[in-house]
Amino acid sequence: MKRRIFSSAAVAALACGPGLAPLARAQARQPESGWDYLTLKQTVAVEAPAGSIEVIEFFWYNCRFCNAFEPVLDAWSLRVPKDVVLRRVPVGFRDEFVPQQRLFYTLRAMGEFDRLHAKVFAAIHTERIDLSRGPAIVEWVAQQGVDKARFSALYTSPQIQSAVGSATRLQDAYKVEGVPALGVAGRFYTDGSIATNMQRALQVVDYLLAEVRSGR
């Protein structure tokens, strides 16, 4: 299966002129399965506790659309009800994605995710630092004040390798074809190509959250 690296429609909201008419109609109507989102044929296991609804963002640090979507997603996450649990999952479409998957899970394991997640995006997309390989990642993380020896040991550990494998299996279970993308409650999937743009995708997610709460 050929993977799309990212969803080019993630920036469709910036379109102007006649193209806005179908976009406005898409945003006005109620989301539909098979049109604005996909209903998974097989439910995927979730990590969120009982009584909560899991929303997964599938992303790749090198993806410029993921970088642009990050502040939008952060703002959305601040206004959703407390029963929503946002979970980020780095994709591994090809072997060269693995170093950044390891980076993500090592930062999480060391308690450095909240401090450095946005800085990784900034380093790649603003400072133009190449963080596609392990040695460069280790050096950059050390420059951020993280213990280099501890990070290096954890980065190559079986614990992180297991997390990377789980992430890749999860992306395959959701049948992720491009990023950024969103999974809801282990049952639904949408992205910028399906929903027209990522702002619309979040509106679709809001609709799906209400559907899940209602028991549908």
C-alpha positions in Angstrom: 0.0 0.0 0.0 1.4 3.4 -1.0 1.2 5.8 2.0 0.7 9.5 1.6 3.2 11.4 3.6 0.7 14.1 4.6 -2.7 15.3 3.7 -2.3 18.2 1.3 -6.0 19.2 2.0 -5.0 20.2 5.5 -4.4 23.7 4.1 -7.6 23.8 2.0 -9.1 26.2 4.5 -6.8 28.9 3.2 -8.5 28.7 -0.3 -10.3 31.7 -1.6 -12.8 32.6 -4.4 -15.2 30.1 -5.9 -13.7 27.2 -4.1 -15.2 28.4 -0.8 -18.8 27.6 -1.9 -18.5 23.7 -1.7 -16.4 24.1 1.5 -19.1 26.2 3.1 -21.7 23.7 2.2 -19.6 20.9 3.6 -19.3 22.7 6.9 -23.0 23.5 7.1 -24.3 20.0 6.8 -24.2 17.2 9.3 -21.2 15.0 9.0 -21.8 11.7 7.3 -20.0 8.3 7.5 -18.2 7.6 4.3 -18.2 11.3 3.4 -16.7 13.3 6.2 -15.3 10.4 8.3 -14.9 6.6 8.1 -16.5 4.1 10.4 -14.0 1.3 11.1 -15.1 -2.2 10.2 -13.3 -3.5 13.3 -13.1 -1.6 16.6 -9.7 -0.7 17.8 -8.7 -1.0 21.5 -8.4 2.3 23.4 -6.2 3.3 26.3 -8.6 5.9 27.8 -10.3 4.9 31.1 -13.9 3.9 31.3 -16.2 7.0 31.0 -13.7 8.8 28.8 -13.5 9.1 25.0 -10.2 8.8 23.3 -9.2 11.0 20.4 -5.9 10.2 18.7 -3.9 12.5 16.6 -1.6 10.7 14.1 1.3 12.9 13.2 4.9 13.1 11.9 7.4 15.7 13.2 8.7 16.3 9.7 5.3 17.0 8.2 4.7 20.7 7.7 1.0 20.3 7.8 1.3 18.6 11.2 3.4 21.5 12.3 0.7 24.0 11.2 -2.1 21.9 12.8 -0.3 21.6 16.2 -1.4 25.0 17.7 -4.9 24.4 16.3 -5.2 21.1 18.0 -3.8 22.5 21.2 -6.5 25.2 21.2 -9.2 22.6 20.5 -7.9 20.4 23.3 -8.4 23.3 25.8 -12.1 23.7 25.1 -13.3 20.0 24.9 -15.1 18.5 27.8 -13.2 16.7 30.5 -14.3 13.3 29.3 -12.1 13.6 26.2 -8.6 12.2 26.3 -6.3 13.4 23.6 -3.5 11.0 22.6 -0.8 11.7 20.1 0.7 8.9 18.1 3.7 9.3 15.8 3.3 7.4 12.5 5.9 5.0 11.0 5.0 4.7 7.4 8.5 3.8 6.5 11.8 2.8 8.3 13.0 6.4 8.2 10.1 7.5 10.4 11.4 5.3 13.3 14.0 7.7 14.7 11.4 10.3 15.4 9.0 7.8 16.7 11.7 6.8 19.2 12.2 10.5 20.0 8.6 11.0 20.8 8.3 8.0 23.1 11.7 8.7 24.8 10.6 12.3 25.6 7.3 10.8 27.0 9.2 8.3 29.2 11.5 10.9 30.6 8.8 13.4 31.4 10.1 15.9 28.9 7.2 15.7 26.4 5.3 18.8 27.5 8.5 20.9 27.5 10.0 19.8 24.2 7.2 18.5 21.9 6.5 22.0 20.4 10.3 22.7 20.4 10.9 19.6 18.1 8.5 21.1 15.6 10.1 24.5 15.8 13.6 23.1 15.4 12.6 21.2 12.3 10.3 23.8 10.6 11.6 27.1 11.9 15.3 26.5 12.6 15.7 24.0 9.8 17.5 21.5 11.9 17.7 18.0 10.5 16.3 15.7 13.2 15.7 12.7 11.0 18.5 10.5 12.4 19.3 9.2 15.8 22.7 10.9 16.4 21.4 14.3 15.5 18.3 13.7 17.7 20.5 12.8 20.7 22.7 15.9 20.2 19.7 18.2 19.9 18.0 16.8 23.0 21.2 17.2 25.0 21.3 20.8 24.0 17.9 21.2 25.5 19.2 20.3 28.9 18.3 16.6 28.9 20.7 14.0 30.3 22.4 12.7 27.2 23.5 9.4 28.6 20.1 8.6 30.0 18.3 9.7 26.9 20.6 7.6 24.6 20.1 4.5 26.7 16.4 4.8 26.8 16.2 5.8 23.1 17.6 2.5 22.0 15.9 0.4 24.7 13.4 -2.5 24.2 10.8 -0.4 26.1 10.9 2.3 23.4 11.1 -0.2 20.6 7.9 -1.8 22.0 6.2 1.6 22.0 7.2 2.2 18.4 5.8 -1.1 17.4 2.5 -0.5 19.1 2.2 2.9 17.4 2.8 1.4 14.0 0.2 -1.3 14.6 -2.3 1.3 15.8 -1.8 3.4 12.7 -2.4 0.3 10.6 -5.5 -0.6 12.6 -7.0 2.8 11.9 -5.8 2.5 8.2 -4.1 5.8 8.4 -3.1 7.0 4.9 -1.8 10.5 5.6 -1.1 12.9 8.4 -2.3 14.8 10.3 -5.2 12.4 10.9 -7.6 11.8 13.8 -9.1 8.7 15.3 -12.1 8.7 17.7 -13.1 6.2 20.3 -11.5 3.3 18.4 -14.4 3.5 15.9 -14.0 6.4 13.6 -11.3 8.0 11.4 -11.0 11.3 9.6 -8.3 13.5 8.1 -7.9 16.7 6.0 -8.6 14.8 2.7 -11.8 13.2 3.9 -13.2 16.2 5.8 -12.0 18.9 3.3 -9.5 20.5 5.8 -8.3 19.9 9.3 -10.5 22.6 10.9 -13.5 20.8 9.4 -12.0 17.5 10.7 -12.1 18.9 14.2 -15.7 19.8 13.7 -16.4 16.3 12.6 -14.6 15.0 15.7 -16.9 17.2 17.9 -19.9 15.6 16.1 -18.5 12.1 16.7 -17.9 12.8 20.4 -21.5 13.8 20.8 -22.6 10.6 18.9 -20.4 8.5 21.2 -21.8 10.2 24.3 -25.4 9.5 23.1 -24.6 5.8 22.7 -24.9 5.8 19.0 
